[in-house]
Amino acid sequence: MRLFLSGLLFAATIPAFAQTPAPPPRDTPYPGTMTLHVDATDTVQGIFRVNQTIPVAAPGPMTLYFPKWLPGNHAPRGQVEKLAGLTIRVGGRLLPWKRDPVDVHAFHIDVPAGARQLDLAFKFLSATEEDQGRIVVSPEIINLQWQSVSLYPAGWATLGDTGIRRVAWPTGWRAATALRPQPAAAGVSRITYATVDYETLIDSPVFAGKHFRAEPLGYNVTLNIVADEAKYLAATPADIETHKRLIDQAVKLFGTRPFDHYDLLLGLTDRIGSIGLEHHRSSENVANPEYFTEWSSGPGRRNLLAHEFSHSWVGKYRRPAGQMVSDFATPLVDDLLWVYEGQDQFWGYVLGARSGLFSKAETLDALASIAAALDVRRGRDWRDLADTTYDPIIAARRPKGWLSYQRNEDYYNEGLLIWLEADAMLRAQTGGAKGMDDFALRFFSGPEGDFQARGFTFDEVVATLTTLSPYDWAGFLSRRTTEKAAGAPLAGLAQAGYRLVYVPEPTPFFRDKEKRAAEQDLSFSIGLTIGKGGKVNSVIWDGPAFNAGLTSAAEIIAINGRVYSDDAMLDAISTAKGGSEPIRLIVKSGNRVREIPVAWNGGLRYPRLEKTASGDTSLDFLLRPRP
């Protein structure tokens, strides 16, 4: 099913200002042409000014939707609260509108006789502070998402095939998107994009910036970079070659390309909000400004591009059947996110290693960090992995006070461990002849250049695995996704010739992770993470700090009689190792100060993987580049 940008003609089927939802969408072509003009020149206040026309064919009741259920967000995240100043006119006459009392993303109007089109005007008031949502506008960069600046008529699954989208950008800026621009008139600081259907429009966001660089990566894929300052664009030829290898390794893995062209949109900034969001022919990615200029200091977010690019196959071209919906008002069914996101997380790390975005050592250290974080997550005792697929709706990605007990979208990383185990099992069952590479080639390949999405079911996943090696794959996957057990599912690492161990010194990857997060991670020793100024960011449920009564948001003032510092905390944990005395913390919570003795004498502990087998194992082979 595809929603077409043009053809926005609406047949009235509900009473004016109805108190019930609009009718379900019909898969019927909808003739007409929608036009959309966006003024995105306000980089100070971050206000998008929108003018939109929507044709109508018949008088009577009509419902307009602001997009709500957004693919990739896995939840109703449309920011309708930021839509302001909405007016709807017919031939200059102002029409009253009424918001639906149940679906607040729906607006009801009554179209008068003789009307040929609706003329809409409104503003999208983008966030100016972090507590308002993700910031998408800075004086140097804009991340324009079309769902924030358009409405569409209810009742239709297919909306024609013509349309105009014109965006005015700040003078001198350049923009990148999967949409293709039409030739621009000389001296005009606006871009008109070519015709696409409405679903493709929403799936084709824009990064625009004052400081811009584009690099072709082969296979009709382009890396488009915008940055806070021009100096951050300084990627070396070797850096670009590494990104070219990512594209090459992905195409070798999946066999065919489910796109005619693809645009990696990369913002190197700390002035707009972080994002990693997949689309079929592009992806939105924000990394630290020093992504290129401090390449050797650590991998940072370099794995982000591998994860989001893989999504063109995993989650976009092939997506769960429950996410093959007909419009942006229909709820998405998230129950197979452990395939959609979990397997994509798996391939993101594999392709990161094969391309060199991550070294093999960094990849193994990342896997150790992932496995260890799940291994201390006591939420696995009561809540299975399958239930975490509903977290995007339940929690809306808000912070959690007791994350290790509540769990939080663990279908990403625990899903990764499941697919790592599946690869090791396939290798063992077939004497090394088959693995998850073979699954990817069979499951995600399709006609070259075809980006028409195809749905899949649990049974189809099982059937594909069975063609590679007969086994009770349904039982295996059901058990792993529904079990409640202490400790992470580490059998895949064991079968792949590695085991999770703890050492007194952090790996380079772990140290880099702490630096990027601006926190001290002591999850595997005293059982907490500490941010700037001694602020406790998180406490591991049932760990030493938890059992002593510590909570997040507390501030550690002193340790064993010394004023708090990161070094003082490390010294205290090291000194207490092998003894019997607790580590004594002076903690401030609100207006209360108290001493908390923490019983921990196990010293500093940081995760890493230790090889248990001689020679190459299935994991070694998995991370090796393909010729």
C-alpha positions as CSV (number, residue, x, y, z in Angstrom):
1,M,0.0,0.0,0.0
2,R,1.2,3.5,-0.8
3,L,-0.1,6.9,0.1
4,F,0.3,9.3,-2.8
5,L,1.2,12.9,-2.3
6,S,-1.1,14.2,-5.0
7,G,-4.7,13.1,-5.6
8,L,-5.9,14.4,-2.3
9,L,-9.6,14.4,-3.4
10,F,-11.8,13.4,-0.5
11,A,-15.3,11.8,-0.7
12,A,-17.4,12.8,2.3
13,T,-18.5,9.8,4.4
14,I,-19.0,11.1,7.9
15,P,-21.1,13.8,9.5
16,A,-19.7,17.3,10.1
17,F,-17.7,17.5,13.3
18,A,-18.4,13.8,13.9
19,Q,-17.6,12.5,17.4
20,T,-16.4,9.2,16.0
21,P,-13.2,8.3,14.2
22,A,-13.0,8.8,10.4
23,P,-13.8,5.8,8.2
24,P,-11.0,3.3,7.6
25,P,-8.8,4.1,4.5
26,R,-9.9,2.7,1.2
27,D,-7.3,1.5,-1.3
28,T,-8.7,3.6,-4.1
29,P,-6.8,6.2,-6.2
30,Y,-7.6,9.7,-5.2
31,P,-7.2,12.2,-8.0
32,G,-6.0,15.8,-7.6
33,T,-2.8,17.7,-6.7
34,M,-1.7,18.7,-3.3
35,T,0.8,21.5,-3.0
36,L,3.0,22.2,0.0
37,H,5.1,25.3,0.6
38,V,7.4,25.5,3.6
39,D,9.3,28.6,4.7
40,A,12.3,27.2,6.7
41,T,14.3,30.4,6.8
42,D,13.8,31.1,10.5
43,T,16.8,29.7,12.1
44,V,16.5,31.9,15.2
45,Q,13.0,31.0,16.5
46,G,12.8,27.7,14.7
47,I,9.3,28.3,13.2
48,F,8.3,26.5,10.0
49,R,5.6,28.5,8.1
50,V,3.4,26.3,6.0
51,N,0.9,26.9,3.1
52,Q,-0.8,23.8,1.8
53,T,-3.6,23.2,-0.8
54,I,-5.7,20.1,-0.8
55,P,-8.2,19.5,-3.6
56,V,-11.8,18.4,-2.9
57,A,-14.4,17.0,-5.2
58,A,-17.6,17.1,-3.3
59,P,-19.2,19.2,-0.5
60,G,-19.9,17.9,2.9
61,P,-18.0,16.6,6.0
62,M,-14.2,16.0,5.6
63,T,-11.5,15.0,8.1
64,L,-7.9,16.0,7.9
65,Y,-5.2,14.1,9.8
66,F,-1.9,15.3,11.2
67,P,0.4,12.2,10.8
68,K,0.4,10.3,14.1
69,W,1.8,6.7,13.9
70,L,5.3,7.2,12.5
71,P,7.3,4.3,11.0
72,G,10.6,3.9,12.7
73,N,9.3,5.5,15.9
74,H,7.1,2.4,16.5
75,A,4.6,4.6,18.3
76,P,2.1,7.6,17.9
77,R,4.8,10.3,18.0
78,G,3.3,12.9,15.7
79,Q,3.9,16.2,17.4
80,V,0.5,17.7,16.9
81,E,1.0,19.9,20.0
82,K,3.5,22.0,18.0
83,L,1.0,22.7,15.2
84,A,-0.3,26.2,15.7
85,G,-2.2,29.0,13.9
86,L,-4.2,26.6,11.7
87,T,-6.6,28.2,9.3
88,I,-8.6,26.5,6.5
89,R,-10.1,28.6,3.7
90,V,-12.2,28.0,0.6
91,G,-12.0,30.8,-2.0
92,G,-10.8,33.1,0.8
93,R,-13.7,32.2,3.1
94,L,-12.5,30.9,6.5
95,L,-13.9,27.5,7.5
96,P,-14.4,26.5,11.1
97,W,-12.7,23.3,12.2
98,K,-13.1,21.1,15.2
99,R,-10.6,18.7,16.7
100,D,-11.9,15.1,17.2
101,P,-12.4,14.5,20.9
102,V,-11.0,11.0,20.7
103,D,-8.3,11.2,18.0
104,V,-6.7,14.6,18.7
105,H,-4.7,14.3,15.5
106,A,-7.9,14.6,13.4
107,F,-9.6,17.9,12.4
108,H,-13.2,17.9,11.1
109,I,-14.5,20.5,8.6
110,D,-17.6,20.9,6.5
111,V,-16.8,21.7,2.9
112,P,-19.3,24.1,1.2
113,A,-20.8,23.5,-2.2
114,G,-18.8,24.5,-5.2
115,A,-15.4,24.3,-3.4
116,R,-12.6,23.0,-5.5
117,Q,-9.7,23.1,-3.0
118,L,-8.8,23.8,0.6
119,D,-6.2,26.5,1.4
120,L,-4.4,25.7,4.7
121,A,-2.0,27.8,6.6
122,F,-0.3,26.9,9.8
123,K,3.0,27.0,11.7
124,F,5.1,24.2,13.2
125,L,6.7,25.5,16.3
126,S,9.8,23.4,16.6
127,A,11.4,22.8,20.0
128,T,13.7,25.6,21.3
129,E,14.7,23.8,24.5
130,E,15.3,20.1,25.2
131,D,12.3,19.8,27.6
132,Q,10.0,20.7,24.6
133,G,11.2,17.7,22.5
134,R,14.0,17.2,20.1
135,I,15.6,20.4,18.7
136,V,15.6,20.3,14.9
137,V,16.7,23.9,14.0
138,S,20.0,25.7,14.8
139,P,21.6,28.7,13.1
140,E,23.7,26.2,11.1
141,I,21.5,23.1,10.6
142,I,17.8,22.2,9.9
143,N,16.3,18.7,10.1
144,L,12.9,19.0,8.3
145,Q,10.5,16.1,8.7
146,W,7.5,16.3,6.4
147,Q,5.1,14.8,8.9
148,S,5.5,18.0,10.9
149,V,4.5,20.3,8.1
150,S,1.6,18.6,6.3
151,L,-1.9,17.3,6.8
152,Y,-3.7,14.7,4.7
153,P,-7.4,13.7,4.2
154,A,-8.8,10.7,6.0
155,G,-10.5,7.7,4.4
156,W,-8.0,7.0,1.6
157,A,-5.1,4.6,1.5
158,T,-3.9,5.8,-1.9
159,L,-3.7,9.5,-2.7
160,G,-2.8,10.0,-6.4
161,D,0.6,10.6,-8.0
162,T,1.3,14.3,-8.5
163,G,2.3,17.1,-6.2
164,I,4.5,20.1,-5.5
165,R,6.7,20.6,-2.4
166,R,8.6,23.9,-2.3
167,V,10.9,24.8,0.6
168,A,12.6,28.1,1.2
169,W,15.9,27.6,2.8
170,P,18.3,30.2,4.3
171,T,20.4,31.9,1.6
172,G,23.5,29.9,0.7
173,W,22.4,26.7,2.4
174,R,22.5,23.3,0.8
175,A,20.0,20.5,1.4
176,A,20.0,16.7,1.1
177,T,17.0,14.3,1.0
178,A,15.9,11.1,-0.9
179,L,13.6,13.4,-2.8
180,R,15.0,14.8,-6.0
181,P,14.8,18.5,-6.7
182,Q,13.5,20.1,-9.9
183,P,15.8,22.6,-11.7
184,A,15.8,25.9,-9.8
185,A,15.5,29.4,-11.2
186,A,18.6,31.5,-10.9
187,G,18.7,33.6,-7.8
188,V,15.7,31.8,-6.1
189,S,16.6,30.5,-2.6
190,R,14.0,27.7,-2.7
191,I,13.9,24.2,-3.9
192,T,11.0,22.4,-5.5
193,Y,11.0,18.7,-5.2
194,A,9.8,16.2,-7.7
195,T,6.5,14.3,-7.5
196,V,6.3,11.4,-5.1
197,D,3.4,9.7,-3.2
198,Y,2.6,10.8,0.3
199,E,4.1,7.8,2.0
200,T,7.4,8.4,0.3
201,L,7.2,12.1,1.1
202,I,6.9,11.3,4.9
203,D,9.7,8.8,4.4
204,S,12.1,11.4,2.9
205,P,13.2,13.9,5.5
206,V,15.7,16.7,4.8
207,F,19.0,17.8,6.3
208,A,20.0,21.3,5.3
209,G,22.9,23.3,6.5
210,K,25.3,26.2,6.1
211,H,28.3,23.8,6.1
212,F,27.7,21.0,3.8
213,R,29.6,18.2,2.0
214,A,28.4,15.3,-0.2
215,E,30.5,12.2,-1.0
216,P,29.4,9.5,-3.4
217,L,29.9,6.0,-1.8
218,G,29.1,3.8,-4.8
219,Y,26.0,1.8,-5.6
220,N,24.1,5.2,-6.0
221,V,24.5,5.9,-2.3
222,T,25.6,9.4,-1.2
223,L,26.9,10.5,2.2
224,N,25.5,14.0,2.9
225,I,27.2,15.8,5.8
226,V,26.1,18.9,7.6
227,A,28.1,20.3,10.5
228,D,28.1,23.0,13.2
229,E,31.3,24.4,11.7
230,A,33.2,23.9,8.4
231,K,36.2,22.3,10.2
232,Y,34.1,19.3,11.1
233,L,33.6,18.4,7.4
234,A,37.3,17.4,7.2
235,A,36.9,13.7,6.4
236,T,40.1,12.2,5.0
237,P,40.1,10.0,1.9
238,A,40.7,7.0,4.2
239,D,37.6,7.9,6.2
240,I,35.5,8.1,3.1
241,E,36.9,4.7,1.9
242,T,35.7,3.2,5.2
243,H,32.2,4.4,4.5
244,K,32.4,3.1,0.9
245,R,33.3,-0.3,2.4
246,L,30.1,-0.2,4.5
247,I,28.0,0.2,1.4
248,D,29.9,-2.5,-0.5
249,Q,29.7,-5.0,2.4
250,A,26.0,-4.4,2.9
251,V,25.2,-5.0,-0.8
252,K,27.3,-8.2,-0.7
253,L,25.4,-9.3,2.4
254,F,21.8,-8.7,1.2
255,G,22.4,-9.4,-2.5
256,T,20.2,-6.7,-4.1
257,R,19.4,-3.1,-3.3
258,P,15.8,-2.2,-2.3
259,F,16.3,1.4,-3.5
260,D,17.0,3.3,-6.7
261,H,19.2,5.7,-4.8
262,Y,20.0,6.2,-1.1
263,D,21.1,9.2,0.9
264,L,22.8,8.9,4.3
265,L,22.0,12.1,6.1
266,L,24.7,12.8,8.7
267,G,24.6,15.8,11.1
268,L,27.8,16.4,13.0
269,T,26.4,18.6,15.7
270,D,25.6,19.1,19.4
271,R,23.2,22.0,18.6
272,I,20.3,19.9,17.3
273,G,18.9,16.8,19.0
274,S,20.5,13.4,18.5
275,I,18.7,11.0,16.1
276,G,19.1,7.7,14.4
277,L,16.0,7.0,12.2
278,E,15.6,4.7,9.3
279,H,13.9,5.4,6.0
280,H,13.7,3.4,2.9
281,R,15.9,5.5,0.7
282,S,17.6,7.6,3.4
283,S,18.4,7.8,7.1
284,E,18.6,10.6,9.7
285,N,21.8,10.4,11.7
286,V,23.4,12.8,14.2
287,A,26.8,12.1,15.7
288,N,29.3,14.1,17.7
289,P,30.8,17.0,15.8
290,E,34.3,15.5,16.0
291,Y,33.2,12.3,14.2
292,F,35.9,12.8,11.5
293,T,38.3,15.1,13.2
294,E,38.9,12.9,16.2
295,W,38.5,9.6,14.4
296,S,41.3,7.8,16.3
297,S,40.0,8.8,19.7
298,G,37.4,6.0,19.7
299,P,34.5,4.6,17.6
300,G,31.9,7.0,19.1
301,R,28.6,6.7,17.1
302,R,30.2,5.3,13.9
303,N,28.1,2.2,14.2
304,L,25.0,4.3,13.8
305,L,25.3,4.6,10.0
306,A,25.7,0.8,9.7
307,H,22.6,0.2,11.8
308,E,20.4,2.7,9.9
309,F,21.7,1.7,6.4
310,S,20.9,-1.9,7.1
311,H,17.3,-0.9,7.9
312,S,16.7,-0.2,4.2
313,W,16.5,-4.0,4.0
314,V,15.6,-4.9,7.6
315,G,12.5,-3.1,8.6
316,K,11.7,-1.0,5.5
317,Y,11.8,-3.3,2.5
318,R,10.9,-6.3,4.7
319,R,8.8,-5.2,7.6
320,P,6.5,-7.0,10.0
321,A,3.0,-7.6,8.6
322,G,1.5,-5.6,11.5
323,Q,3.4,-2.6,10.3
324,M,2.1,-2.8,6.7
325,V,-0.6,-0.2,7.5
326,S,-2.6,2.0,5.1
327,D,-2.2,5.4,6.7
328,F,-0.6,7.3,9.5
329,A,-3.6,7.0,11.8
330,T,-3.7,3.2,11.9
331,P,-1.8,1.8,14.9
332,L,1.4,-0.1,14.2
333,V,1.8,-3.6,15.7
334,D,5.2,-3.9,17.3
335,D,5.3,-7.5,18.4
336,L,8.1,-8.5,15.9
337,L,10.5,-5.7,16.7
338,W,13.0,-8.2,18.0
339,V,13.3,-9.2,14.3
340,Y,12.9,-5.6,12.8
341,E,15.3,-3.9,15.3
342,G,17.0,-6.9,16.9
343,Q,18.3,-8.4,13.7
344,D,19.1,-5.0,12.4
345,Q,21.2,-4.3,15.5
346,F,22.9,-7.6,14.8
347,W,23.7,-6.7,11.2
348,G,24.7,-3.1,12.2
349,Y,27.6,-4.5,14.4
350,V,28.5,-7.1,11.8
351,L,28.7,-4.6,9.0
352,G,30.5,-2.1,11.2
353,A,33.2,-4.7,11.8
354,R,33.4,-5.9,8.2
355,S,33.7,-2.3,6.9
356,G,36.2,-1.0,9.5
357,L,33.9,1.6,11.0
358,F,34.5,-0.5,14.2
359,S,37.7,-2.6,14.5
360,K,37.1,-6.2,15.4
361,A,38.4,-5.5,18.9
362,E,36.0,-2.6,19.3
363,T,33.1,-4.8,18.1
364,L,34.0,-7.6,20.6
365,D,34.2,-5.1,23.4
366,A,30.8,-3.6,22.3
367,L,29.3,-7.0,22.4
368,A,30.7,-7.6,25.9
369,S,29.2,-4.3,27.1
370,I,25.8,-5.2,25.6
371,A,25.9,-8.7,27.2
372,A,27.0,-7.4,30.6
373,A,24.3,-4.7,30.7
374,L,21.6,-7.3,30.1
375,D,23.2,-9.8,32.5
376,V,22.6,-7.4,35.5
377,R,19.2,-6.4,34.3
378,R,16.9,-7.9,36.9
379,G,13.9,-6.9,34.8
380,R,14.4,-10.2,33.0
381,D,13.2,-12.0,36.1
382,W,9.6,-10.9,35.6
383,R,9.3,-9.4,32.1
384,D,10.1,-11.2,28.9
385,L,11.7,-9.8,25.8
386,A,8.5,-10.0,23.7
387,D,6.8,-7.6,26.2
388,T,9.5,-4.9,25.7
389,T,8.4,-4.5,22.0
390,Y,5.6,-2.4,23.4
391,D,7.9,0.0,25.2
392,P,7.9,2.7,22.5
393,I,4.1,3.0,23.1
394,I,4.2,2.4,26.9
395,A,7.1,4.6,27.8
396,A,7.4,6.9,24.7
397,R,11.1,6.9,25.4
398,R,10.8,8.9,28.5
399,P,13.5,8.4,31.2
400,K,12.9,5.6,33.7
401,G,13.8,5.7,37.3
402,W,14.7,1.9,37.6
403,L,15.6,1.0,34.1
404,S,17.3,-2.2,35.1
405,Y,14.1,-3.5,36.6
406,Q,11.6,-1.9,34.3
407,R,13.5,-2.9,31.1
408,N,13.7,-0.6,28.1
409,E,13.3,-1.6,24.5
410,D,15.6,-4.6,25.1
411,Y,14.4,-6.1,21.8
412,Y,17.4,-4.2,20.2
413,N,20.3,-5.7,22.2
414,E,18.8,-8.9,23.5
415,G,17.5,-9.4,20.0
416,L,21.1,-9.1,18.8
417,L,22.2,-11.9,21.2
418,I,19.4,-14.1,19.9
419,W,20.5,-13.7,16.3
420,L,24.1,-14.2,17.3
421,E,23.0,-17.5,18.8
422,A,21.1,-18.4,15.7
423,D,24.2,-17.9,13.6
424,A,26.3,-20.1,15.9
425,M,23.6,-22.8,15.8
426,L,23.4,-22.7,12.0
427,R,27.2,-22.9,11.7
428,A,27.3,-25.9,14.1
429,Q,24.4,-27.7,12.5
430,T,25.7,-27.4,9.0
431,G,29.4,-27.8,9.7
432,G,30.1,-24.1,8.9
433,A,28.3,-24.2,5.5
434,K,25.4,-22.0,6.5
435,G,24.9,-19.0,8.8
436,M,22.9,-15.8,9.2
437,D,24.5,-14.4,6.0
438,D,22.5,-17.1,4.1
439,F,19.3,-16.1,6.0
440,A,19.8,-12.4,5.0
441,L,20.4,-13.3,1.3
442,R,17.1,-15.4,1.2
443,F,14.9,-13.3,3.4
444,F,15.8,-9.7,2.5
445,S,16.7,-9.9,-1.3
446,G,14.2,-8.9,-3.9
447,P,14.1,-7.2,-7.3
448,E,16.9,-4.8,-7.8
449,G,15.9,-1.2,-7.2
450,D,12.4,-2.2,-6.0
451,F,11.4,-0.3,-2.8
452,Q,7.8,-1.5,-2.6
453,A,7.6,-2.9,1.0
454,R,6.9,-6.5,1.7
455,G,5.4,-7.8,5.0
456,F,6.6,-10.8,6.9
457,T,5.3,-13.0,9.7
458,F,6.9,-15.1,12.5
459,D,6.1,-18.2,10.5
460,E,8.0,-16.9,7.5
461,V,11.1,-16.2,9.6
462,V,10.9,-19.8,10.9
463,A,10.4,-21.2,7.4
464,T,13.5,-19.4,6.1
465,L,15.6,-20.7,8.9
466,T,14.3,-24.2,8.4
467,T,15.4,-24.1,4.7
468,L,18.9,-23.5,5.9
469,S,18.9,-26.2,8.6
470,P,15.9,-28.3,9.7
471,Y,15.4,-27.6,13.4
472,D,12.6,-26.5,15.8
473,W,13.3,-22.9,15.1
474,A,9.8,-21.9,16.2
475,G,10.5,-23.4,19.6
476,F,13.9,-21.8,19.9
477,L,12.6,-18.3,19.0
478,S,9.5,-18.6,21.1
479,R,11.6,-19.7,24.1
480,R,14.1,-16.9,23.8
481,T,11.5,-14.2,23.4
482,T,9.2,-15.4,26.2
483,E,11.5,-16.8,28.8
484,K,11.9,-15.1,32.2
485,A,15.4,-15.8,33.5
486,A,18.1,-14.4,35.5
487,G,21.1,-13.3,33.4
488,A,21.4,-12.5,29.7
489,P,21.1,-15.2,27.0
490,L,24.8,-15.8,26.5
491,A,24.6,-19.3,24.9
492,G,25.3,-17.8,21.5
493,L,28.6,-16.3,22.7
494,A,29.6,-19.6,24.3
495,Q,28.8,-21.5,21.1
496,A,30.7,-18.9,19.1
497,G,33.8,-19.6,21.2
498,Y,33.7,-16.6,23.6
499,R,32.7,-16.0,27.2
500,L,31.8,-12.9,29.1
501,V,34.4,-12.0,31.8
502,Y,35.1,-9.1,34.1
503,V,38.5,-7.3,34.5
504,P,39.6,-4.5,36.7
505,E,40.4,-2.1,33.8
506,P,37.9,-0.8,31.2
507,T,38.4,-1.7,27.6
508,P,39.1,1.2,25.2
509,F,35.6,0.9,23.9
510,F,34.1,1.0,27.4
511,R,36.2,4.1,28.2
512,D,35.1,5.8,25.0
513,K,31.5,5.0,25.9
514,E,31.9,6.6,29.3
515,K,33.4,9.7,27.7
516,R,30.5,10.0,25.1
517,A,27.9,9.6,27.9
518,A,29.8,11.9,30.2
519,E,29.4,9.4,33.1
520,Q,31.3,6.9,35.2
521,D,29.8,3.5,34.6
522,L,30.2,1.3,37.7
523,S,27.2,-0.9,36.9
524,F,29.2,-4.2,37.3
525,S,30.9,-3.4,40.6
526,I,29.1,-1.0,43.1
527,G,26.1,-1.0,40.8
528,L,25.5,2.6,39.6
529,T,26.4,5.2,37.0
530,I,27.5,8.7,38.0
531,G,27.3,11.8,36.0
532,K,28.8,15.2,36.4
533,G,29.2,16.6,39.9
534,G,28.6,13.2,41.5
535,K,24.9,13.0,40.4
536,V,23.7,9.4,40.4
537,N,22.3,8.7,36.9
538,S,21.1,5.2,37.5
539,V,21.1,2.4,40.1
540,I,21.2,-1.3,39.2
541,W,18.3,-3.1,40.8
542,D,19.4,-5.5,43.5
543,G,23.0,-4.3,43.2
544,P,25.1,-3.2,46.1
545,A,24.2,0.5,45.8
546,F,20.5,-0.4,45.5
547,N,20.6,-2.6,48.6
548,A,22.2,0.2,50.5
549,G,19.2,2.4,49.7
550,L,20.7,4.7,46.9
551,T,18.4,6.2,44.3
552,S,18.9,8.0,41.0
553,A,19.1,11.8,41.1
554,A,21.0,11.6,44.5
555,E,24.2,13.5,44.7
556,I,27.3,11.9,46.1
557,I,29.2,14.5,48.2
558,A,31.9,12.4,49.8
559,I,33.5,9.0,49.8
560,N,35.2,7.5,52.8
561,G,35.7,11.0,54.2
562,R,37.1,12.4,51.0
563,V,35.3,15.0,48.8
564,Y,33.7,13.3,45.8
565,S,35.6,13.0,42.6
566,D,35.7,10.3,39.9
567,D,39.2,9.3,41.0
568,A,38.1,9.1,44.7
569,M,35.3,6.7,43.8
570,L,37.7,4.5,41.8
571,D,40.2,4.5,44.6
572,A,37.6,3.6,47.2
573,I,36.3,0.6,45.3
574,S,39.8,-0.6,44.6
575,T,40.9,-0.2,48.2
576,A,37.9,-2.0,49.5
577,K,38.6,-5.1,47.4
578,G,39.1,-8.2,49.4
579,G,38.3,-6.5,52.7
580,S,35.2,-6.5,54.9
581,E,34.6,-2.7,55.4
582,P,31.8,-1.0,53.4
583,I,32.4,1.9,51.1
584,R,30.9,4.9,53.0
585,L,29.1,7.5,50.9
586,I,27.8,10.9,52.0
587,V,24.7,11.5,49.8
588,K,22.5,14.5,49.3
589,S,18.9,13.8,48.2
590,G,16.7,16.8,48.1
591,N,17.3,18.7,51.3
592,R,18.4,15.6,53.2
593,V,22.1,14.5,53.7
594,R,22.9,11.0,55.0
595,E,25.6,8.5,55.1
596,I,25.1,5.3,53.1
597,P,27.4,2.3,53.7
598,V,27.7,0.2,50.5
599,A,28.7,-3.4,51.0
600,W,31.0,-4.1,48.1
601,N,34.4,-5.7,48.3
602,G,34.7,-7.1,44.8
603,G,36.8,-4.3,43.3
604,L,36.4,-2.7,39.9
605,R,34.8,-4.9,37.2
606,Y,34.5,-4.1,33.5
607,P,33.2,-6.5,30.9
608,R,35.1,-8.0,28.0
609,L,35.0,-11.1,25.9
610,E,37.5,-13.9,26.4
611,K,38.2,-16.4,23.7
612,T,37.7,-20.0,24.8
613,A,38.4,-21.8,21.5
614,S,41.5,-22.1,19.5
615,G,41.5,-21.0,15.9
616,D,38.7,-19.2,14.1
617,T,35.2,-19.5,15.5
618,S,31.8,-18.7,14.0
619,L,32.0,-15.2,15.5
620,D,35.4,-14.6,14.0
621,F,34.1,-15.7,10.6
622,L,30.9,-13.6,11.1
623,L,32.9,-10.4,11.6
624,R,35.3,-11.0,8.7
625,P,34.9,-8.8,5.6
626,R,33.4,-10.6,2.6
627,P,35.5,-10.6,-0.6
